[in-house]
Amino acid sequence: MAESHAAIDQHRKQKVKSFLKTWLFSIAKHAAIDQHRKQKVKSFFSENWLMKLATKEGSPENVLTKRENVRLPF
């Protein structure tokens, strides 16, 4: 009888350990994913990206002027 109680206790402890490992791994995984997403957003909207866009297209006024001066073929 004592052996069965010990086995049940061991099984319960193992379930708790397994649950805690899974739970902690899940938290770590989601934290890593969130960090990766933040880095992607930061790199997408970096100043360099905005400067490249500004120099490629010119100022907003230049872009508007170019669009207004385009003549349609019909």
PAZAPA-4460 file (N, C-alpha, C; in steps of 0.05 Angstrom, whole numbers, plus 32768, in hexadecimal, padded with zeros to 4 digits):
% residues 74
    n_x    n_y    n_z   ca_x   ca_y   ca_z    c_x    c_y    c_z   seq   type   mol
   8010   7FE8   8000   8000   8000   8000   8011   8019   8000     1      M     A
   8026   8019   8010   8038   8030   8011   8046   8035   7FF7     2      A     A
   804C   801F   7FE9   8059   8021   7FCE   8047   802F   7FBA     3      E     A
   802D   8029   7FBB   801A   8035   7FA8   8017   8053   7FAE     4      S     A
   8017   805A   7FC7   8016   8077   7FCE   802F   8085   7FC5     5      H     A
   8045   8079   7FC8   805E   8085   7FBF   805E   8088   7FA1     6      A     A
   8054   8074   7F93   8053   8076   7F76   8040   808C   7F6D     7      A     A
   8029   808F   7F7A   8016   80A4   7F74   8023   80BF   7F79     8      I     A
   8030   80C2   7F90   803E   80DB   7F96   8053   80E2   7F81     9      D     A
   8062   80CE   7F79   8077   80D2   7F65   806B   80DA   7F4A    10      Q     A
   8054   80CE   7F43   8047   80D5   7F2A   803D   80F2   7F2B    11      H     A
   8031   80FA   7F42   8027   8115   7F45   803E   812A   7F43    12      R     A
   8054   8123   7F4F   806C   8135   7F4E   8076   8138   7F31    13      K     A
   8076   8121   7F23   807F   8121   7F07   806C   8132   7EF6    14      Q     A
   8052   8130   7EFB   803F   8140   7EEC   8043   815E   7EF0    15      K     A
   8048   8165   7F0A   804C   8181   7F10   8066   818B   7F03    16      V     A
   807B   817C   7F04   8094   8184   7EF7   8090   8187   7ED9    17      K     A
   8082   8175   7ECD   807D   8176   7EB0   806D   818F   7EAA    18      S     A
   8058   8194   7EB9   8048   81AC   7EB5   8058   81C5   7EB7    19      F     A
   8069   81C7   7ECC   8079   81DF   7ED0   808D   81E3   7EB9    20      L     A
   8099   81CE   7EB0   80AC   81D0   7E9A   809E   81DA   7E81    21      K     A
   8087   81CE   7E7B   8077   81D7   7E63   806F   81F4   7E65    22      T     A
   8066   81FC   7E7D   805C   8217   7E81   8073   822B   7E7E    23      W     A
   808A   8225   7E8A   80A1   8237   7E88   80AC   8238   7E6B    24      L     A
   80AD   8222   7E5E   80B6   8222   7E42   80A3   8232   7E31    25      F     A
   8089   8230   7E36   8076   8240   7E27   807A   825E   7E2B    26      S     A
   807F   8266   7E43   8084   8282   7E49   809D   828C   7E3B    27      I     A
   80B2   827C   7E3C   80CB   8283   7E2F   80C8   8285   7E11    28      A     A
   80B9   8272   7E06   80B5   8272   7DE9   80A6   828B   7DE0    29      K     A
   8091   8292   7DEF   8081   82AA   7DE7   8091   82C4   7DEC    30      H     A
   80A2   82C5   7E00   80B3   82DC   7E04   80C6   82DF   7DED    31      A     A
   80D1   82C9   7DE4   80E4   82CB   7DCD   80D6   82D3   7DB4    32      A     A
   80BE   82CA   7DAF   80AF   82D2   7D98   80A8   82F0   7D99    33      I     A
   80A0   82F9   7DB0   809A   8316   7DB3   80B3   8327   7DAE    34      D     A
   80C9   831E   7DB9   80E2   832D   7DB5   80EA   832E   7D97    35      Q     A
   80E6   8318   7D8A   80EC   8317   7D6D   80DA   832A   7D5D    36      H     A
   80C1   832A   7D64   80AE   833C   7D56   80B5   8359   7D5B    37      R     A
   80BD   8360   7D74   80C5   837C   7D7A   80DD   8384   7D69    38      K     A
   80F0   8372   7D67   8108   8378   7D57   8101   837C   7D3A    39      Q     A
   80EF   836C   7D2F   80E7   836F   7D13   80D9   838A   7D0F    40      K     A
   80C8   8392   7D21   80BB   83AC   7D1E   80CF   83C3   7D20    41      V     A
   80E1   83C1   7D33   80F6   83D6   7D36   8106   83D8   7D1D    42      K     A
   810F   83C2   7D12   811F   83C3   7CFA   8110   83CD   7CE2    43      S     A
   80F6   83C7   7CE1   80E6   83D0   7CCA   80E2   83EE   7CCB    44      F     A
   80DE   83FA   7CE2   80D9   8416   7CE5   80F1   8425   7CF0    45      F     A
   8108   841C   7CE9   8120   842A   7CF2   8124   8444   7CE3    46      S     A
   8134   8456   7CEE   8139   8470   7CE1   8146   846B   7CC5    47      E     A
   8157   8458   7CC3   8164   8452   7CA9   814F   844C   7C94    48      N     A
   813B   843C   7C9B   8126   8435   7C88   8117   844E   7C7F    49      W     A
   8111   8460   7C92   8103   8478   7C8B   8114   848B   7C7A    50      L     A
   812D   848C   7C81   813F   849D   7C71   8142   8493   7C55    51      M     A
   8145   8479   7C51   8147   846D   7C37   812E   8473   7C26    52      K     A
   8117   8471   7C33   80FE   8477   7C25   80FC   8494   7C1E    53      L     A
   8104   84A6   7C30   8103   84C2   7C2A   8116   84CA   7C13    54      A     A
   812E   84BF   7C13   8141   84C6   7BFD   8139   84B9   7BE3    55      T     A
   812C   84A2   7BE4   8124   8494   7BCC   810D   84A3   7BBE    56      K     A
   80F9   84AB   7BCE   80E2   84B8   7BC3   80E4   84D6   7BC3    57      E     A
   80F6   84E1   7BD3   80F7   84FE   7BD6   80E4   8507   7BEB    58      G     A
   80E1   8521   7BED   80CF   852B   7C02   80B2   8526   7BFA    59      S     A
   80A0   8527   7C0D   8084   8523   7C07   807A   8537   7BF2    60      P     A
   8084   854F   7BF3   807C   8564   7BDF   8085   855C   7BC3    61      E     A
   809D   8551   7BC1   80A7   8548   7BA7   8096   8531   7B9C    62      N     A
   808F   851F   7BAD   807F   8508   7BA4   8064   8512   7B9B    63      V     A
   8057   8524   7BA9   803D   852F   7BA1   8040   853E   7B87    64      L     A
   8055   854D   7B84   8059   855C   7B6B   805C   8549   7B53    65      T     A
   806B   8534   7B57   806F   8521   7B41   8054   8514   7B3A    66      K     A
   8044   850E   7B4D   802A   8501   7B48   8017   8515   7B3A    67      R     A
   8018   852E   7B41   8007   8542   7B35   800F   8547   7B18    68      E     A
   8029   8545   7B12   8033   854B   7AF7   8030   8533   7AE4    69      N     A
   8028   851C   7AED   8025   8505   7ADC   800C   850A   7ACA    70      V     A
   8010   8507   7AB0   7FF9   850A   7A9E   7FEF   84EF   7A96    71      R     A
   7FD5   84ED   7A96   7FC9   84D3   7A8E   7FC8   84D2   7A70    72      L     A
   7FCB   84BA   7A64   7FCD   84B8   7A46   7FB2   84BB   7A39    73      P     A
   7F9D   84BE   7A46   7F82   84C0   7A38   7F76   84DA   7A3C    74      F     A
***
